[in-house]
Amino acid sequence: MRERRTSDRQIRVTGITATGEKKLLLFSGRAFPGLTNEIAGCLGIEPTPTTLYDFANGEIFVRFLESVRGCDAFVLQSHTAPINQWIMEHLIMVDALKRASAKRITVVAPFFGYARQDKKSRGREPISARLMTDLFATAGADRLMAVDLHTAQIQGFFNGPVDHLFALPILASYIEERLDLPEVTVVAPDAGRVRVCERWTDRLRCPLAIIHKRRDTDVANKVKVLEVVGDVAGRTCILVDDMIDTGATIVNAADALFEKGAAQVIVTATHGVLSGSAVDGLKNSRIGEVIVTNTLPIPAEKRFDKLTVLSIAPLIARAINEVFSDGSVTSLFDGQS
């Protein structure tokens, strides 16, 4: 596995305690403290000392070890497995900050849990993404910050500011440094990713192809068939998705591209969930490289030679600094497709 950090240039923030001046405090849950420490390093601060532990029955205890009154609080937790435990801890931390008189509380969730359940596909199903935003609002959150939400509409579920960050500049810069762009085609693994892939093609100035799924009516059980729409023969195909969970969709899409004559296939995704047999599937596939960011922790047993991990910390640090200084988070992506 290759791990690559983006620029570590430190951002200077004003962690001021004098009366009438603002104070930035960064808090970390237990899910991925390494990412919080990296973000803190970019900001030139230290995470606020916090006591976190489980009672014998699994209930979570939180206590901050210094005053948070009047602070601008950024509480970070990436919703990794066991996802329900870490979401609950995140909520309890927000509640503790609210009750301790933090002036403004920003929930920073690099990977926002339950984002895939953003609508009802059939009757009697939940809209869990809306429930998540409601829970954070009830706990006391004033603002949400996340990286590459599964769908942009989730921003409208929260009755307050939502900073939707994009990993595209980080991932695309890595591609630009290593590939001959005239030979590249960006590929959407399904129709839902087309808009995101169009931003990639605008930046890389390359063509777009789409994997289209259809039902084969000649087969009794109506097996899905993958059709490639676009020219991929002899080209380097960049499959772009927001996350890799079990990896089945990506591996099947790559196989379809090779069947159409693709020279090589590289996969990029913001979130490396890598559930179940995903690692084995990716390792044994013909995919040349899998590029993700570290919005989620990737333990040693999920690392493999084809995997490259890029740091999301500088981007989140810059976004936190913009929010704290009442600047523009959107300005971070000006000029980026």
Sequence and secondary structure as in RCSB ss.txt:
>XXXX:A:sequence
MRERRTSDRQIRVTGITATGEKKLLLFSGRAFPGLTNEIAGCLGIEPTPTTLYDFANGEIFVRFLESVRGCDAFV
LQSHTAPINQWIMEHLIMVDALKRASAKRITVVAPFFGYARQDKKSRGREPISARLMTDLFATAGADRLMAVDLH
TAQIQGFFNGPVDHLFALPILASYIEERLDLPEVTVVAPDAGRVRVCERWTDRLRCPLAIIHKRRDTDVANKVKV
LEVVGDVAGRTCILVDDMIDTGATIVNAADALFEKGAAQVIVTATHGVLSGSAVDGLKNSRIGEVIVTNTLPIPA
EKRFDKLTVLSIAPLIARAINEVFSDGSVTSLFDGQS
>XXXX:A:secstr
 EEE             STTS  EEEEE SS HHHHHHHHHHHT     EEEEE TTS EEEEESS  TT EEEE
E    SSHHHHHHHHHHHHHHHHHTT SEEEEEESS TTTT  S SSTT   HHHHHHHHHHHHT SEEEEES S
SGGGGGGSSS EEEE  HHHHHHHHHHHS GGGEEEEESSGGGHHHHHHHHHHHT  EEEEEEEE TTSTT  EE
EEEES  TTSEEEEEEEEESSSHHHHHHHHHHHHTT SEEEEEEEEE   TTHHHHHHTSS  EEEEEBTS   G
GG  TTEEEE  HHHHHHHHHHHHTT  SGGGGTT  
